[in-house]
Amino acid sequence: MTKIERRTSETIVDVEMTVGTGTASISTSVPFLDHMMTALARYSGLDITLSASGDLKHHTIEDVAIASGQAFANMLPSSCARYGESTVPMDEALVQVIVDAGGRPYYRGPLPSSLYEHWMRSFADNAKITLHIRVHRGKDRHHIVEAAFKALGLALRQSLVETDAVFSTKGSVSLQSG
């Protein structure tokens, strides 16, 4: 299990994360973010306990992404499968997510919500993962964003599978927290 405490003049965020069964205890004061973090836990198989409060919705969403990304990076095993991909339909929306948990932060979207576009970028940067999101179709922003979080969860689940091999020609990837 990894714990991250993030304290700024704008937010207070506490997150605990471990590979488990996908249980979630989420309280951020942003109902849609609570819903997305619960979906991420369920679909990724990560047990996530998260509490957050902040002065503005934007700051809370951003700092939850930063702390969650740091927690993910800290618990990532060096012998994980590393790669994951999932495409999730949700009503009229169809969203594909591809991840590489190999220690190189990169994000490519976009999502039709600036707040959750920023969440994905901040998560990828702090988790030190490559994250590509393709919105194949969709009109309802809620459906598109929710499909993206579910697809991210499923892709992360695949990337976390423990193997006996290190999937890099460079050897074991070591991630350091600063």
Contact map, one row per residue, 1 for C-alpha under 8 A:
1110000000000001111000000000000000000000000000000000000000000000000000000010000000000000000000000000000000000000000000000000000000000000000000000000000000000000000000000000000000
1111000000000001110000000000000000000000000000000000000000000000000000110110000000000000000000000000000000000000000000000000000000000000000000000000000000000000000000000000000000
1111100000000111100000000000000000000000000000000000000000000000000000100000000000000000000000000000000000000000000000000000000000000000000000000000000000000000000000000000000000
0111110000001111000000000000000000000000000000000000000000000000001101100000000000000000000000000000000000000000000000000000000000000000000000000000000000000000000000000000000000
0011111000011110000000000000000000000000000000000000000000000000001000000000000000000000000000000000000000000000000000000000000000000000000000000000000000000000000000000000000000
0001111100111100000000000000000000000000000000000000000000000010001000000000000000000000000000000000000000000000000000000000000000000000000000000000000000000000000000000000000000
0000111111111000000000000000000000000000000000000000000000000000000000000000000000000000000000000000000000000000000000000000000000000000000000000000000000000000000000000000000000
0000011111110000000000000000000000000000000000000000000000000000000000000000000000000000000000000000000000000000000000000000000000000000000000000000000000000000000000000000000000
0000001111100000000000000000000000000000000000000000000000000000000000000000000000000000000000000000000000000000000000000000000000000000000000000000000000000000000000000000000000
0000001111110000000000000000000000000000000000000000011100100000000000000000000000000000000000000000000000000000000000000000000000000000000000000000000000000000000000000000000000
0000011111111000000000000000000000000000000000000001111000110010000000000000000000000000000000000000000000000000000000000000000000000000000000000000000000000000000000000000000000
0000111101111100000000000000000000000000000000000001110000000000000000000000000000000000000000000000000000000000000000000000000000000000000000000000000000000000000000000000000000
0001111000111110000000000000000000000000000000000111100000000011001000000000000000000000000000000000000000000000000000000000000000000000000000000000000000000000000000000000000000
0011110000011111000000000000000000000000000000001111000000000000001000000000000000000000000000000000000000000000000000000000000000000000000000000000000000000000000000000000000000
0011100000001111100000000000000000000000000000011110000000000000001100100000000000000000000000000000000000000000000000000000000000000000000000000000000000000000000000000000000000
1111000000000111110000000000000000000000000000111100000000000000000000100000000000000000000000000000000000000000000000000000000000000000000000000000000000000000000000000000000000
1110000000000011111000000000000000000000000001111000000000000000000100110010000000000000000000000000000000000000000000000000000000000000000000000000000000000000000000000000000000
1100000000000001111100000000000000000000000001110000000000000000000000000010000000000000000000000000000000000000000000000000000000000000000000000000000000000000000000000000000000
1000000000000000111111000000000000000000000011100000000000000000000000000000000000000000000000000000000000000000000000000000000000000000000000000000000000000000000000000000000000
0000000000000000011111100000000000000000000011100000000000000000000000000000000000000000000000000000000000000000000000000000000000000000000000000000000000000000000000000000000000
0000000000000000001111100000000000000000010011100000000000000000000000000000000000000000000000000000000000000000000000000000000000000000000000000000000000000000000000000000000000
0000000000000000001111110000000000000000111111110000000000000000000000000000000000000000000000000000000000000000000000000000000000000000000000000000000000000000000000000000000000
0000000000000000000111111000000000000100110011110000000000000000000000000000000000000000000000000000000000000000000000000000000000000000000000000000000000000000000000000000000000
0000000000000000000001111100000000001100110000111100000000000000000000000000000000000000000000000000000000000000000000000000000000000000000000000000000000000000000000000000000000
0000000000000000000000111110000000000100000000011100000000000000000000000000000000000000000000000000000000000000000000000000000000000000000000000000000000000000000000000000000000
0000000000000000000000011111000001001100000000011110000000000000000000000000000000000000000000000000000000000000000000000000000000000000000000000000000000000000000000000000000000
0000000000000000000000001111110001000000000000000111000000000000000000000000000000000000000000000000000000000000000000000000000000000000000000000000000000000000000000000000000000
0000000000000000000000000111111011000000000000000111100000010000000000000000000000000000000000000000000000000000000000000000000000000000000000000000000000000000000000000000000000
0000000000000000000000000011111001000000000000000001100000000000000000000000000000000000000000000000000000000000000000000000000000000000000000000000000000000000000000000000000000
0000000000000000000000000011111111000000000000000000000010011000000000000000000000000000000000000000000000000000000000000000000000000000000000000000000000000000000000000000000000
0000000000000000000000000001111111100000000000000000000000000000000000000000000000000000000000000000000000000000000000000000000000000000000000000000000000000000000000000000000000
0000000000000000000000000000011111110000000000000000000000000000000000000000000000000000000000000000000000000000000000000000000000000000000000000000000000000000000000000000000000
0000000000000000000000000001011111111000000000000000000000001000000000000000000000000000000000000000000000000000000000000000000000000000000000000000000000000000000000000000000000
0000000000000000000000000111111111111100000000000000000000000000000000000000000000000000000000000000000000000000000000000000000000000000000000000000000000000000000000000000000000
0000000000000000000000000000001111111110000000000000000000000000000000000000000000000000000000000000000000000000000000000000000000000000000000000000000000000000000000000000000000
0000000000000000000000000000000111111111000000000000000000000000000000000000000000000000000000000000000000000000000000000000000000000000000000000100100000000000000000000000000000
0000000000000000000000010100000011111111100000000000000000000000000000000000000000000000000000000000000000000000000000000000000000000000000000000000100000000000000000000000000000
0000000000000000000000111100000001111111110000000000000000000000000000000000000000000000000000000000000000000000000000000000000000000000000000000000000000000000000000000000000000
0000000000000000000000000000000000111111111000000000000000000000000000000000000000000000000000000000000000000000000000000000000000000000000000000100110010000000000000000000000000
0000000000000000000000000000000000011111111101000000000000000000000000000000000000000000000000000000000000000000000000000000000000000000000000000000110110000000000000000000000000
0000000000000000000001110000000000001111111111110000000000000000000000000000000000000000000000000000000000000000000000000000000000000000000000000000000010000000000000000000000000
0000000000000000000011110000000000000111111111100000000000000000000000000000000000000000000000000000000000000000000000000000000000000000000000000000000010000000000000000000000000
0000000000000000000001000000000000000011111111000000000000000000000000000000000000000000000000000000000000000000000000000000000000000000000000000000011011001000000000000000000000
0000000000000000000001000000000000000001111111000000000000000000000000000000000000000000000000000000000000000000000000000000000000000000000000000000010111111000000000000000000000
0000000000000000001111100000000000000000111111100000000000000000000000000000000000000000000000000000000000000000000000000000000000000000000000000000000010001000000000000000000000
0000000000000000111111100000000000000001111111110000000000000000000000000000000000000000000000000000000000000000000000000000000000000000000000000000000000001000000000000000000000
0000000000000001111111110000000000000000110011111000000000000000000000000000000000000000000000000000000000000000000000000000000000000000000000000000000000000000000000000000000000
0000000000000011110001111100000000000000100001111100000000000000000000000000000000000000000000000000000000000000000000000000000000000000000000000000000000000000000000000000000000
0000000000000111100000011100000000000000000000111110000000000000000000000000000000000000000000000000000000000000000000000000000000000000000000000000000000000000000000000000000000
0000000000001111000000011111000000000000000000011111000000000000000000000000000000000000000000000000000000000000000000000000000000000000000000000000000000000000000000000000000000
0000000000001110000000000111000000000000000000001111100000000000000000000000000000000000000000000000000000000000000000000000000000000000000000000000000000000000000000000000000000
0000000000111100000000000011100000000000000000000111110000010001000000000000000000000000000000000000000000000000000000000000000000000000000000000000000000000000000000000000000000
0000000000111000000000000001100000000000000000000011111000010000000000000000000000000000000000000000000000000000000000000000000000000000000000000000000000000000000000000000000000
0000000001110000000000000000000000000000000000000001111110110000000000000000000000000000000000000000000000000000000000000000000000000000000000000000000000000000000000000000000000
0000000001100000000000000000000000000000000000000000111110110000000000000000000000000000000000000000000000000000000000000000000000000000000000000000000000000000000000000000000000
0000000001000000000000000000000000000000000000000000011111110000000000000000000000000000000000000000000000000000000000000000000000000000000000000000000000000000000000000000000000
0000000000000000000000000000010000000000000000000000011111111000000000000000000000000000000000000000000000000000000000000000000000000000000000000000000000000000000000000000000000
0000000000000000000000000000000000000000000000000000000111111100000000000000000000000000000000000000000000000000001000000000000000000000000000000000000000000000000000000000000000
0000000001100000000000000000000000000000000000000000011111111110000000000000000000000000000000000000000000000000000000000000000000000000000000000000000000000000000000000000000000
0000000000100000000000000001010000000000000000000001111111111111000000000000000000000000000000000000000000000000000000000000000000000000000000000000000000000000000000000000000000
0000000000000000000000000000010010000000000000000000000011111111100000000000000000000000000000000000000000000000001100100000000000000000000000000000000000000000000000000000000000
0000000000000000000000000000000000000000000000000000000001111111110000000000000000000000000000000000000000000000001001100100000000000000000000000000000000000000000000000000000000
0000010000101000000000000000000000000000000000000000000000111111111000000000000000000000000000000000000000000000000000000000000000000000000000000000000000000000000000000000000000
0000000000001000000000000000000000000000000000000001000000011111111100000000000000000000000000000000000000000000000000000000000000000000000000000000000000000000000000000000000000
0000000000000000000000000000000000000000000000000000000000001111111110000000000000000000000000000000000000000000000000110110010000000000000000000000000000000000000000000000000000
0000000000000000000000000000000000000000000000000000000000000111111111000000000000000000000000000000000000000000000000000110110000000000000000000000000000000000000000000000000000
0001110000001110000000000000000000000000000000000000000000000011111111100000000000000000000000000000000000000000000000000000010000000000000000000000000000000000000000000000000000
0001000000000010100000000000000000000000000000000000000000000001111111110000000000000000000000000000000000000000000000000010011000000000000000000000000000000000000000000000000000
0000000000000000000000000000000000000000000000000000000000000000111111111000000000000000000000000000000000000000000000000111111100000000000000000000000000000000000000000000000000
0001000000000000000000000000000000000000000000000000000000000000011111111100000000000000000000000000000000000000000000000010011000000000000000000000000000000000000000000000000010
0111000000000011100000000000000000000000000000000000000000000000001111111110000000000000000000000000000000000000000000000000001000000000000000000000000000000000000000000000000000
0100000000000000100000000000000000000000000000000000000000000000000111111111000000000000000000000000000000000000000000000000001000000000000000000000000000000000000000000000000000
0000000000000000000000000000000000000000000000000000000000000000000011111111000000000000000000000000000000000000000000000000011100000000000000000000000000000000000000000000001000
0100000000000000000000000000000000000000000000000000000000000000000001111111000000000000000000000000000000000000000000000000000000000000000000000000000000000000000000000000001110
1100000000000000110000000000000000000000000000000000000000000000000000111111100000000000000000000000000000000000000000000000000000000000000000000000000000000000000000000000000000
0000000000000000000000000000000000000000000000000000000000000000000000011111110100000000000000000000000000000000000000000000000000000000000000000000000000000001000000000000000000
0000000000000000000000000000000000000000000000000000000000000000000000000011111100000000000000000000000000000000000000000000000000000000000000000000000000000001010000000000000000
0000000000000000000000000000000000000000000000000000000000000000000000000001111100000000000000000000000000000000000000000000000000000000000000000000000000000000000001000001110000
0000000000000000000000000000000000000000000000000000000000000000000000000000111111000000000000000000000000000000000000000000000000000000000000000000000000000000011111100001000000
0000000000000000000000000000000000000000000000000000000000000000000000000001111111000000000000000000000000000000000000000000000000000000000000000000000000000011111011100000000000
0000000000000000000000000000000000000000000000000000000000000000000000000000001111100000000000000000000000000000000000000000000000000000000000000000000000000111111001100000000000
0000000000000000000000000000000000000000000000000000000000000000000000000000001111110000000000000011110000000000000000000000000000000000000000000000000000000111100000100000000000
0000000000000000000000000000000000000000000000000000000000000000000000000000000011111000000000000111100000000000000000000000000000000000000000000000000000110110000000000000000000
0000000000000000000000000000000000000000000000000000000000000000000000000000000001111100000000000111000000000000000000000000000000000000000000000000000001111110000000000000000000
0000000000000000000000000000000000000000000000000000000000000000000000000000000000111110000000011110000000000000000000000000000000000000000000000000001001100100000000000000000000
0000000000000000000000000000000000000000000000000000000000000000000000000000000000011111000000011100000000000000000000000000000000000000000000000000001101100000000000000000000000
0000000000000000000000000000000000000000000000000000000000000000000000000000000000001111100001111000000000000000000000000000000000000000000000000000001000000000000000000000000000
0000000000000000000000000000000000000000000000000000000000000000000000000000000000000111110001110000000000000000000000000000000000000000000000000011011000000000000000000000000000
0000000000000000000000000000000000000000000000000000000000000000000000000000000000000011111111100000000000000000000000000000000000000000000000000010000000000000000000000000000000
0000000000000000000000000000000000000000000000000000000000000000000000000000000000000001111111000000000000000000000000000000000000000000000000110110000000000000000000000000000000
0000000000000000000000000000000000000000000000000000000000000000000000000000000000000000111110000000000000000000000000000000000000000000000000100000000000000000000000000000000000
0000000000000000000000000000000000000000000000000000000000000000000000000000000000000000111111000000000000000000000000000000000000000000111100100000000000000000000000000000000000
0000000000000000000000000000000000000000000000000000000000000000000000000000000000000000111111100000000000000000000000000000000000000011111100110010000000000000000000000000000000
0000000000000000000000000000000000000000000000000000000000000000000000000000000000000011110111110000000000000000000000000000000000000011110000010010000000000000000000000000000000
0000000000000000000000000000000000000000000000000000000000000000000000000000000000000011100011111000000000000000000000000000000000001111100000010011001000000000000000000000000000
0000000000000000000000000000000000000000000000000000000000000000000000000000000000001111000001111100000000000000000000000000000000001111000000000001001000000000000000000000000000
0000000000000000000000000000000000000000000000000000000000000000000000000000000000001110000000111110000000000000000000000000000000111100000000000001001100100000000000000000000000
0000000000000000000000000000000000000000000000000000000000000000000000000000000000111100000000011111000000000000000000000000000000111000000000000000000100100000000000000000000000
0000000000000000000000000000000000000000000000000000000000000000000000000000000001111000000000001111100000000000000000000000000011110000000000000000000100110010000000000000000000
0000000000000000000000000000000000000000000000000000000000000000000000000000000001110000000000000111111100000000000000000000000011100000000000000000000000000010000000000000000000
0000000000000000000000000000000000000000000000000000000000000000000000000000000001100000000000000011111100000000000000000000000111000000000000000000000000000010000000000000000000
0000000000000000000000000000000000000000000000000000000000000000000000000000000001000000000000000001111100000000000000000000000111000000000000000000000000000000000000000000100000
0000000000000000000000000000000000000000000000000000000000000000000000000000000000000000000000000001111110000000000000000000001111000000000000000000000000000000000000000000111000
0000000000000000000000000000000000000000000000000000000000000000000000000000000000000000000000000001111111000000000000000000000111000000000000000000000000000000000000000000000000
0000000000000000000000000000000000000000000000000000000000000000000000000000000000000000000000000000001111100000000000000001111111100000000000000000000000000000000000000000000000
0000000000000000000000000000000000000000000000000000000000000000000000000000000000000000000000000000000111110000000000001001100111100000000000000000000000000000000000000000000000
0000000000000000000000000000000000000000000000000000000000000000000000000000000000000000000000000000000011111000000000011001100001110000000000000000000000000000000000000000000000
0000000000000000000000000000000000000000000000000000000000000000000000000000000000000000000000000000000001111100000000001000000000111000000000000000000000000000000000000000000000
0000000000000000000000000000000000000000000000000000000000000000000000000000000000000000000000000000000000111110000010000000000000011100000000000000000000000000000000000000000000
0000000000000000000000000000000000000000000000000000000000000000000000000000000000000000000000000000000000011111000010000000000000001110000000000000000000000000000000000000000000
0000000000000000000000000000000000000000000000000000000000000000000000000000000000000000000000000000000000001111110110000000000000001010000000011000000000000000000000000000000000
0000000000000000000000000000000000000000000000000000000000000000000000000000000000000000000000000000000000000111110010000000000000000000000010011000000000000000000000000000000000
0000000000000000000000000000000000000000000000000000000000000000000000000000000000000000000000000000000000000011111110000000000000000000000010001000000000000000000000000000000000
0000000000000000000000000000000000000000000000000000000000000000000000000000000000000000000000000000000000000011111111000000000000000000000000000000000000000000000000000000000000
0000000000000000000000000000000000000000000000000000000001001100000000000000000000000000000000000000000000000000111111100000000000000000000000000000000000000000000000000000000000
0000000000000000000000000000000000000000000000000000000000001000000000000000000000000000000000000000000000000010111111110000000000000000000000001000000000000000000000000000000000
0000000000000000000000000000000000000000000000000000000000000000000000000000000000000000000000000000000000001111111111111000000000000000000000000000000000000000000000000000000000
0000000000000000000000000000000000000000000000000000000000000100000000000000000000000000000000000000000000000000011111111100000000000000000000000000000000000000000000000000000000
0000000000000000000000000000000000000000000000000000000000001100100000000000000000000000000000000000000000000000001111111110000000000000000000000000000000000000000000000000000000
0000000000000000000000000000000000000000000000000000000000000000100000000000000000000000000000000000000000100000000111111111000000000000000000000000000000000000000000000000000000
0000000000000000000000000000000000000000000000000000000000000000000000000000000000000000000000000000000001110000000011111111100000000000000000000000000000000000000000000000000000
0000000000000000000000000000000000000000000000000000000000000100110010000000000000000000000000000000000000000000000001111111110000000000000000000000000000000000000000000000000000
0000000000000000000000000000000000000000000000000000000000000000110111000000000000000000000000000000000000000000000000111111111000000000000000000000000000000000000000000000000000
0000000000000000000000000000000000000000000000000000000000000000000010000000000000000000000000000000000011100000000000011111111111100000000000000000000000000000000000000000000000
0000000000000000000000000000000000000000000000000000000000000000010010000000000000000000000000000000000011100000000000001111111110000000000000000000000000000000000000000000000000
0000000000000000000000000000000000000000000000000000000000000000111111001000000000000000000000000000000010000000000000000111111110000000000000000000000000000000000000000000000000
0000000000000000000000000000000000000000000000000000000000000000000111111000000000000000000000000000001010000000000000000011111110000000000000000000000000000000000000000000000000
0000000000000000000000000000000000000000000000000000000000000000000010001000000000000000000000000000111111000000000000000001111111000000000000000000000000000000000000000000000000
0000000000000000000000000000000000000000000000000000000000000000000000000000000000000000000000000011111111000000000000000001111111100000000000000000000000000000000000000000000000
0000000000000000000000000000000000000000000000000000000000000000000000000000000000000000000000000011111111100000000000000001000111110000000000000000000000000000000000000000000000
0000000000000000000000000000000000000000000000000000000000000000000000000000000000000000000000001111000011110000000000000001000011111000000000000000000000000000000000000000000000
0000000000000000000000000000000000000000000000000000000000000000000000000000000000000000000000001110000000111000000000000000000001111100000000000000000000000000000000000000000000
0000000000000000000000000000000000000000000000000000000000000000000000000000000000000000000000111100000000011110000000000000000000111110000000000001000000000000000000000000000000
0000000000000000000000000000000000000000000000000000000000000000000000000000000000000000000000111000000000001100000000000000000000011111000000000000000000000000000000000000000000
0000000000000000000000000000000000000000000000000000000000000000000000000000000000000000000011110000000000000110000000000000000000001111110000010000000000000000000000000000000000
0000000000000000000000000000000000000000000000000000000000000000000000000000000000000000000011110000000000000000000000000000000000000111110000000000000000000000000000000000000000
0000000000000000000000000000000000000000000000000000000000000000000000000000000000000000000111100000000000000000000000000000000000000011111000000000000000000000000000000000000000
0000000000000000000000000000000000000000000000000000000000000000000000000000000000000000000111000000000000000000000000000000000000000011111110110000000000000000000000000000000000
0000000000000000000000000000000000000000000000000000000000000000000000000000000000000000000110000000000000000000000000000000000000000000111110110000000000000000000000000000000000
0000000000000000000000000000000000000000000000000000000000000000000000000000000000000000000110000000000000000000000000000000000000000000011111110000000000000000000000000000000000
0000000000000000000000000000000000000000000000000000000000000000000000000000000000000000000000000000000000000001100000000000000000000000011111111000000000000000000000000000000000
0000000000000000000000000000000000000000000000000000000000000000000000000000000000000000000000000000000000000000000000000000000000000000000111111100000000000000000000000000000000
0000000000000000000000000000000000000000000000000000000000000000000000000000000000000000011110000000000000000000000000000000000000000000011111111110000000000000000000000000000000
0000000000000000000000000000000000000000000000000000000000000000000000000000000000000000010011100000000000000011000000000000000000000010011111111111000000000000000000000000000000
0000000000000000000000000000000000000000000000000000000000000000000000000000000000000000000000000000000000000011100100000000000000000000000011111111100000000000000000000000000000
0000000000000000000000000000000000010010000000000000000000000000000000000000000000000000010000000000000000000000000000000000000000000000000001111111110000000000000000000000000000
0000000000000000000000000000000000000000000000000000000000000000000000000000000000000001110011100000000000000000000000000000000000000000000000111111111000000000000000000000000000
0000000000000000000000000000000000000000000000000000000000000000000000000000000000000001000000111000000000000000000000000000000000001000000000011111111100000000000000000000000000
0000000000000000000000000000000000011011000000000000000000000000000000000000000000000000000000000000000000000000000000000000000000000000000000001111111110000000000000000000000000
0000000000000000000000000000000000000011001100000000000000000000000000000000000000000001000000000000000000000000000000000000000000000000000000000111111111000000000000000000000000
0000000000000000000000000000000000000000001000000000000000000000000000000000000000001111000000111000000000000000000000000000000000000000000000000011111111100000000000000000000000
0000000000000000000000000000000000000001000100000000000000000000000000000000000000000100000000001110000000000000000000000000000000000000000000000001111111110000000000000000000000
0000000000000000000000000000000000000011111110000000000000000000000000000000000000000000000000000000000000000000000000000000000000000000000000000000111111111000000000000000000000
0000000000000000000000000000000000000000001100000000000000000000000000000000000000011100000000000000000000000000000000000000000000000000000000000000011111111100000000000000000000
0000000000000000000000000000000000000000000100000000000000000000000000000000000000111100000000001110000000000000000000000000000000000000000000000000001111111110000000000000000000
0000000000000000000000000000000000000000000100000000000000000000000000000000000000110000000000000010000000000000000000000000000000000000000000000000000111111111000000000000000000
0000000000000000000000000000000000000000001111000000000000000000000000000000000000010000000000000000000000000000000000000000000000000000000000000000000011111111100000000000000000
0000000000000000000000000000000000000000000000000000000000000000000000000000000011111000000000000000000000000000000000000000000000000000000000000000000001111111100000000000000000
0000000000000000000000000000000000000000000000000000000000000000000000000000000111110000000000000011100000000000000000000000000000000000000000000000000000111111100000000000000000
0000000000000000000000000000000000000000000000000000000000000000000000000001100111000000000000000000000000000000000000000000000000000000000000000000000000011111110000000000000000
0000000000000000000000000000000000000000000000000000000000000000000000000000000111000000000000000000000000000000000000000000000000000000000000000000000000001111111000000000000000
0000000000000000000000000000000000000000000000000000000000000000000000000000101110000000000000000000000000000000000000000000000000000000000000000000000000000001111100000000000000
0000000000000000000000000000000000000000000000000000000000000000000000000000001110000000000000000000000000000000000000000000000000000000000000000000000000000000111111000000000000
0000000000000000000000000000000000000000000000000000000000000000000000000000001000000000000000000000000000000000000000000000000000000000000000000000000000000000011111000000000000
0000000000000000000000000000000000000000000000000000000000000000000000000000001100000000000000000000000000000000000000000000000000000000000000000000000000000000001111100000000000
0000000000000000000000000000000000000000000000000000000000000000000000000000011110000000000000000000000000000000000000000000000000000000000000000000000000000000001111110011000000
0000000000000000000000000000000000000000000000000000000000000000000000000000001111000000000000000000000000000000000000000000000000000000000000000000000000000000000011111011000000
0000000000000000000000000000000000000000000000000000000000000000000000000000000000000000000000000000000000000000000000000000000000000000000000000000000000000000000001111111100000
0000000000000000000000000000000000000000000000000000000000000000000000000000000000000000000000000000000000000000000000000000000000000000000000000000000000000000000000111110000000
0000000000000000000000000000000000000000000000000000000000000000000000000000000000000000000000000000000000000000000000000000000000000000000000000000000000000000000000011111100000
0000000000000000000000000000000000000000000000000000000000000000000000000000000000000000000000000000000000000000000000000000000000000000000000000000000000000000000001111111100000
0000000000000000000000000000000000000000000000000000000000000000000000000000011000000000000000000000000000000000000000000000000000000000000000000000000000000000000001110111110000
0000000000000000000000000000000000000000000000000000000000000000000000000000010000000000000000000000011000000000000000000000000000000000000000000000000000000000000000010111111000
0000000000000000000000000000000000000000000000000000000000000000000000000000010000000000000000000000001000000000000000000000000000000000000000000000000000000000000000000001111100
0000000000000000000000000000000000000000000000000000000000000000000000001100000000000000000000000000001000000000000000000000000000000000000000000000000000000000000000000000111110
0000000000000000000000000000000000000000000000000000000000000000000000000100000000000000000000000000000000000000000000000000000000000000000000000000000000000000000000000000011111
0000000000000000000000000000000000000000000000000000000000000000000001000100000000000000000000000000000000000000000000000000000000000000000000000000000000000000000000000000001111
0000000000000000000000000000000000000000000000000000000000000000000000000000000000000000000000000000000000000000000000000000000000000000000000000000000000000000000000000000000111
